[in-house]
Amino acid sequence: MNFLAGQFALPWVWGANGLWLAILLLCIRRVAWRALPPQAVSAWCGACVVLMGFTLAKAGWQPGLAFHLLGGTVLTLLMGPWLALLAVSLVQLALVAAGLADPLAMGLNVLLSYVPPVLLTAGVLHWARQRLAPNLFVYVFVNAFLTGAAGLLLAAACGLLALTLAGAYPVDYLLGEVLPFYFLLAWSEAFTSGLVTAILIVYRPHWVATFDDQRYLVN
C-alpha cells in the first residue's frame, strides 16, 4: 500500500501519526543499543537498503493502492520486532524526504502495512518455539515462508479494510479487483522470505538475531 492522507478523515490521519510516534519511541527505548554487536548494525543498515528497494519496486494503478514486497517477516527474524519497526520507519522517512510518499500518511503506512506482519512474525516465532520441534525446517518453512505469506495478506486485509471504512473505494472493487493481486503477491513474499532467511542462516547466521545454532542445528 501507499496510502494518501487525503483518502482519510483528519482524525484518522493524526491519530495514526500519533500512535506511530508512540510506537517509535517505545522501539527506541526497548532496543539495547549498547549491547548491539557490530554485525547487527551492519545487517540493519543493509536491510534498510533492501527494504527501500522493495518499496520502490512497486506497481499500482490507483491512488493509495500499490503492490510491492514488504519484507516485514525477514526484518523481524533478522533483528527482532523493535529494530524492524525502526527500519521501516526510517525507510518511510527517506521516501518522504525524496518526495515519493505523503508525509502526513507516514503513520498510516507504517501501522497498516508493516506493524501487522512484524507483530504476526514475532507472535508465530514465539509460538513455534513453544510448540514446534526446534529444527531448521520449522524455522525456515514456518517462521519465514508461511509467515511471510500470512503477514502480507494480513497487511493487505488491514489496508483494504481501512480504505473501505474511509470510503476511498467501493468494497466490491477492492475485493474483486485488488485483493486477488495480493494473493498472488503473497507467494512472492513467502518465497523471498524463505529464500533470504535460508541463505542468511547458512552464510551469515550471526546476522539473524532470532536464529540459534544450538537450538535449531545441534538439537
C-alpha positions in Angstrom: 0.0 0.0 0.0 1.0 3.6 -0.5 -1.7 5.5 1.4 -2.5 9.2 0.9 -3.7 11.4 3.7 -6.4 12.8 1.6 -8.2 9.4 1.5 -8.8 9.5 5.2 -10.5 11.8 7.7 -8.1 14.1 9.6 -8.7 12.4 12.9 -7.6 9.1 11.3 -4.5 10.7 9.9 -3.4 12.5 13.0 -4.4 9.6 15.3 -2.3 7.2 13.1 0.7 9.6 13.2 0.4 9.9 17.0 0.2 6.2 17.5 3.2 5.6 15.1 5.3 8.1 17.0 4.4 6.4 20.3 5.4 3.1 18.9 8.6 4.6 17.5 9.6 5.9 21.0 8.8 2.5 22.5 11.0 0.8 20.0 13.9 3.2 20.7 13.5 2.6 24.4 13.3 -1.2 24.1 16.5 -1.7 22.0 19.6 -2.4 24.0 21.8 0.0 21.9 25.0 -0.5 23.8 24.7 -4.3 23.5 24.3 -4.3 19.8 27.2 -6.2 18.1 28.8 -4.5 15.0 27.4 -7.2 12.7 23.9 -6.4 13.9 24.3 -2.8 13.0 25.7 -3.7 9.5 22.8 -6.1 8.9 20.3 -3.5 10.0 21.8 -0.9 7.6 21.8 -3.4 4.7 18.2 -4.4 5.5 17.1 -0.8 5.3 18.6 -0.5 1.8 16.9 -3.7 0.6 13.6 -2.6 2.1 13.9 0.6 0.2 14.4 -1.4 -3.0 11.3 -3.4 -2.2 9.2 -0.3 -1.7 10.4 1.4 -4.9 9.8 -1.7 -7.0 6.1 -1.3 -6.8 3.1 -1.4 -9.2 -0.3 0.2 -8.9 -2.9 2.0 -10.9 -5.0 3.8 -8.4 -4.0 6.4 -5.7 -3.2 4.7 -2.4 -3.0 1.2 -4.0 0.4 -0.2 -4.6 1.7 -3.7 -4.9 5.2 -4.5 -3.6 7.0 -6.9 -1.3 7.0 -5.9 2.4 10.0 -7.7 3.9 8.5 -7.4 7.3 8.9 -11.1 8.2 12.6 -11.1 7.2 13.3 -7.9 9.1 11.7 -9.3 12.3 13.6 -12.6 12.1 16.8 -10.7 11.3 16.7 -8.2 14.1 13.6 -8.6 16.2 10.4 -6.5 16.2 11.8 -3.3 17.7 14.6 -2.8 15.3 12.4 -4.0 12.4 9.8 -1.3 13.1 12.6 1.3 13.4 13.9 0.2 10.0 10.6 0.5 8.2 10.1 3.9 9.9 13.5 5.1 8.6 12.6 3.9 5.1 9.3 5.8 5.2 11.2 9.0 6.3 13.6 8.5 3.4 10.7 8.1 1.0 9.1 11.3 2.3 12.4 13.2 2.1 12.7 12.1 -1.6 9.2 13.2 -2.3 8.0 9.7 -3.0 5.5 9.4 -0.1 2.9 11.6 1.5 4.4 12.9 4.8 1.1 13.1 6.5 0.4 9.4 5.7 3.6 8.0 7.3 1.7 6.8 10.3 -1.0 5.1 8.2 1.6 3.4 6.0 3.6 2.0 8.9 0.7 1.0 11.1 -1.3 -0.7 8.3 1.4 -2.1 6.1 4.3 -3.1 8.4 3.1 -3.4 12.0 0.7 -6.3 11.2 3.4 -8.6 9.6 6.0 -7.6 12.2 3.7 -8.5 15.1 2.5 -11.6 13.4 6.1 -12.8 12.8 7.0 -12.2 16.4 4.0 -14.0 17.6 4.5 -17.0 15.3 8.1 -17.2 16.3 7.2 -17.3 20.0 4.5 -19.9 19.4 6.8 -22.1 17.3 9.5 -22.0 20.0 6.9 -23.2 22.5 5.0 -25.7 20.4 7.1 -27.0 17.4 10.2 -29.0 17.1 13.4 -27.0 17.3 14.8 -27.7 13.8 15.9 -25.8 10.8 12.9 -26.8 8.6 10.5 -25.4 11.1 12.4 -22.1 11.4 12.6 -21.6 7.6 9.3 -23.0 6.5 7.0 -21.9 9.3 8.6 -18.7 10.6 9.8 -17.4 7.2 7.9 -19.0 4.3 4.4 -19.4 5.7 4.5 -16.4 8.0 5.8 -14.2 5.1 2.7 -15.0 3.0 0.4 -14.6 6.0 2.0 -11.3 7.0 1.5 -9.8 3.6 -2.1 -11.0 3.4 -2.7 -9.6 6.9 -1.3 -6.2 5.9 -3.4 -6.2 2.8 -6.5 -7.0 4.8 -5.8 -4.2 7.2 -5.2 -1.7 4.3 -8.3 -2.7 2.3 -10.4 -2.6 5.5 -9.1 0.9 6.2 -9.8 2.1 2.7 -13.3 0.6 2.9 -14.1 2.3 6.2 -12.7 5.6 4.9 -14.9 5.4 1.8 -12.0 5.7 -0.5 -13.1 2.9 -2.8 -16.2 0.7 -3.0 -15.8 -2.6 -1.2 -16.8 -4.6 -4.3 -13.9 -3.0 -6.2 -11.4 -3.7 -3.5 -12.5 -7.3 -3.1 -12.9 -8.1 -6.8 -10.2 -6.1 -8.5 -7.5 -5.5 -5.8 -7.5 -8.4 -3.3 -6.7 -11.2 -5.9 -3.4 -9.5 -6.7 -2.4 -9.7 -3.0 -2.9 -13.4 -3.0 -0.5 -13.7 -6.0 2.0 -11.3 -4.3 1.8 -13.4 -1.1 3.6 -16.3 -2.8 6.4 -14.0 -3.9 6.6 -12.7 -0.3 6.7 -16.2 1.0 9.4 -17.4 -1.5 11.5 -14.3 -0.9 11.3 -14.5 2.9 12.1 -18.2 2.9 15.0 -17.9 0.5 16.6 -14.9 2.1 16.3 -16.4 5.5 17.8 -19.8 4.4 20.7 -18.1 2.7 21.4 -15.9 5.7 21.4 -18.7 8.3 23.8 -20.7 6.1 26.3 -18.0 5.2 25.7 -15.2 7.8 23.9 -16.8 10.8 25.3 -14.2 13.1 23.2 -11.6 11.2 20.0 -13.4 12.2 19.2 -12.4 15.8 16.4 -14.9 16.2 18.4 -17.9 15.0 20.3 -20.1 17.5 22.7 -22.8 16.2 22.4 -24.7 19.4 18.6 -24.8 19.3 18.0 -25.4 15.6 21.0 -27.4 14.5 22.7 -29.2 17.4 19.4 -30.4 18.9 
